[in-house]
C-alpha cells in the first residue's frame, strides 16, 4: 500500500528531449545563483515553484520571442519543465536549458530551409492579407504549414518594404534630391528598372541576410544555454538583474571604463563578413593608416600563427580574436571596397573611447532656483 501511495505522489516523468552537451561551468553558475538570488537580491525572493512559473515565459521569449521557430506542440513539451526550473537550479543541472537549446537549433535548421525555398522564386502578391508584426499578439503556430504561411507573409512584407525603398530612391533621383553616393543608395546598390527586377533583387538580398543570420546563430557558445536559463530566472524578479557571460562582461567593462586593448576599430556585420564600420581617432589602426571603414575582414592571424577564416563567424568571436594585449601583433586579411585583398599587421595598443565617458552639465532655466542637473551615461559597446 505504501508503495502504491509513493507511486501516486511521484512527479510525472518529463518527456525526454534531445539536449546539447553541458558546459563544465554550468553547475558552478547554478550554485552561485542559488545564493545570490534569494540572499543578495533586493526582493529576497525564494527560489521556488512560483519563481519558476514566472521565469518560464521569459525563457520562452529568450528561445523564440518572435514565435517563428517553435510550434505549439514544442512549447507544450517544454512546459512540462515550467515549475521545475527552481529544482534544476538547486541541483546544478540545467536540463531545460540544454534541451531548449537543442530544440531551437534543430528548428532553426528546418526554418532556414523553408526561408531559402520561399525566397528562391517570386512571391505571390495578388492575395490581400494582413500581417501581425507584434509577436506578443501572435499565438504559437499549430502546424508546420501554419508556420510556413507566417514566414511567407513576413517575407512578403520585407520584400515589398525593400522594393518601396528602391522606388523612393528612384523618385528622389528623378527630382535630383538623392545623390548616387548617398548611404541608402550605396546600401541598395544598382536598382533595376522594373518591379520584377526590384522584387528579385530584394528577395536575393533578404535571402543572403537570413542565410548569414542562421549560419551565425548555429555557432552557439557553450555557455549560452545556461545564460538564457539563468537570465530568465533573474528577469522574473526584475528587468535589471542579468548574468553577463564572459564576452558580454568584457564589453560592459569597456563601456564603463572607456578603454580597451586592441586595434581601435568598431566592427559590425555585413552579410557573410565582419566589416570595419569606423576607426577610433588616435587608435592603433587610425595611426597606422592602412585599415579603413568599409573593409571586409576575411581572416585573422595572431602573431606567429596561421590565419583563421572568419567568414560567417559570429561578430563577438571575431572581436575577441582582434582584441589583445598592448604591444602584440594581429594580422588582418581584408577586402577593400574597391575589391583589392590586403594583409595588414597592426600592433595593439590601449584605446581610449571618450564617447563612453559619463558627461554632465547644469542647465540654468532662468529662475533663481530653476537649475537642472543633467548626466549622460553612454551605452556604447565596442
Buried (B, 14 or more C-beta within 10 A) or exposed (E): EEEEEEEEEEEEEBEEBEBBEBBEEBBEBBBEBBEEBBEEEEEEBEBEBEBBBBBBEBBBBBBBEEBBBBBBEBBEBBEBBBBBBBBBBBBBBBBBBBBBBBBBBEBBEEBBEBBEEBBEEEBEEEEEEEEEEEEEEEEBBEEEEBBBEBBBBBBBEBBBEBBEBBEEBBEBBEEEEBEEEBEEBEEBEEBBEEEEBBBBBBBEBBBEBBBBBBBBEEEBBBBBBBBBBBBBBBBBBEEEBEBEBEBBEBBEEBBEEBBBBBBBBBBEBBBBBBBBBBBBEEBBBBEBEEBBEBBBBBBBBBEEEEBBEBBBBBBBBBBBBBBBEEEBEBBBBBBEEEEEEBEBEBBBBBBBBEEBBEEEEEEEEEEEEEEEEEEEEBEEBB
